């Protein structure tokens, strides 16, 4: 059975987390510090080419974010990016098909 957690580049993870109040406070080498502005907790996010499933799981667990919530944030970001750069009707059809 494969993991439900996706392998993603850090910028996609950060874009989703920024929607729930995360802000970059510093970076040293290949690891960045992000602060949740609501809880004031600090999280370390590796800035590698891809973030492993287990690392993403750990980040989400520490931040108390459910996987489903995180995936919905990613879908919203992808939808908005496509909406801004493509034909509106094609995007809406794609979004409806994926939701089914």
C-alpha positions as CSV (number, residue, x, y, z in Angstrom):
1,X,0.0,0.0,0.0
2,X,1.4,3.4,-1.0
3,X,1.5,6.4,1.2
4,X,-1.1,9.1,0.9
5,X,1.5,11.7,1.4
6,X,2.9,13.2,-1.9
7,X,6.5,13.9,-2.7
8,X,6.6,17.6,-3.4
9,X,9.2,20.4,-4.0
10,X,9.5,22.7,-1.0
11,X,8.0,25.7,-2.8
12,X,4.6,23.9,-3.1
13,X,4.6,22.9,0.5
14,X,5.5,26.5,1.6
15,X,2.8,28.0,-0.7
16,X,0.2,25.8,1.0
17,X,1.5,26.5,4.5
18,X,1.6,30.3,3.9
19,X,-2.2,30.1,3.3
20,X,-2.6,29.0,7.0
21,X,-0.3,31.6,8.5
22,X,3.3,30.4,8.0
23,X,6.0,33.0,7.3
24,X,9.7,32.6,6.6
25,X,11.9,34.0,9.3
26,X,15.4,32.8,8.3
27,X,17.4,30.3,6.3
28,X,20.8,28.7,6.9
29,X,22.1,26.4,4.2
30,X,19.4,24.1,2.8
31,X,17.0,24.5,5.7
32,X,14.5,27.3,6.3
33,X,12.7,28.4,9.4
34,X,9.1,29.1,9.2
35,X,6.9,30.6,11.9
36,X,3.2,29.9,12.3
37,X,1.9,33.4,13.1
38,X,-1.1,32.0,14.9
39,X,0.7,29.7,17.3
40,X,4.1,31.3,17.2
41,X,5.8,27.9,16.8
42,X,8.8,27.5,14.5
43,X,9.1,24.7,12.0
44,X,12.2,23.7,9.9
45,X,11.5,23.0,6.3
46,X,14.3,21.5,4.2
47,X,14.9,23.3,0.9
48,X,15.9,20.2,-1.0
49,X,14.8,19.3,-4.6
50,X,11.9,17.2,-3.1
51,X,10.5,16.7,0.3
52,X,10.2,13.0,1.3
53,X,6.8,11.6,2.3
54,X,7.9,11.0,5.9
55,X,9.3,14.5,6.2
56,X,6.1,16.0,4.9
57,X,4.1,13.8,7.4
58,X,6.3,15.0,10.2
59,X,5.9,18.7,9.3
60,X,2.1,18.4,9.1
61,X,1.9,16.5,12.4
62,X,4.0,19.1,14.2
63,X,1.9,21.9,12.7
64,X,-1.3,20.0,13.6
65,X,-2.5,20.1,10.0
66,X,-4.5,17.2,8.7
67,X,-3.4,15.7,5.4
68,X,-6.8,16.4,3.8
69,X,-6.6,20.0,4.8
70,X,-3.1,20.3,3.3
71,X,-4.1,18.6,0.0
72,X,-7.1,21.0,-0.3
73,X,-4.7,23.9,0.1
74,X,-2.6,22.5,-2.7
75,X,-5.6,22.0,-5.0
76,X,-6.7,25.6,-4.4
77,X,-3.3,26.9,-5.3
78,X,-3.0,24.7,-8.4
79,X,-6.5,25.8,-9.5
80,X,-5.7,29.5,-9.1
81,X,-2.4,29.2,-10.9
82,X,-4.1,27.4,-13.9
83,X,-7.1,29.8,-13.8
84,X,-4.7,32.8,-14.1
85,X,-2.8,31.3,-17.0
86,X,-5.4,29.3,-19.1
87,X,-8.8,29.3,-20.5
88,X,-11.5,29.7,-17.8
89,X,-13.9,27.1,-19.2
90,X,-11.2,24.4,-19.5
91,X,-10.0,24.9,-16.0
92,X,-13.5,24.7,-14.5
93,X,-14.1,21.4,-16.4
94,X,-10.8,20.0,-15.1
95,X,-11.6,21.0,-11.6
96,X,-15.1,19.5,-11.7
97,X,-13.7,16.2,-13.1
98,X,-11.1,15.9,-10.4
99,X,-13.6,16.6,-7.7
100,X,-15.8,13.6,-8.8
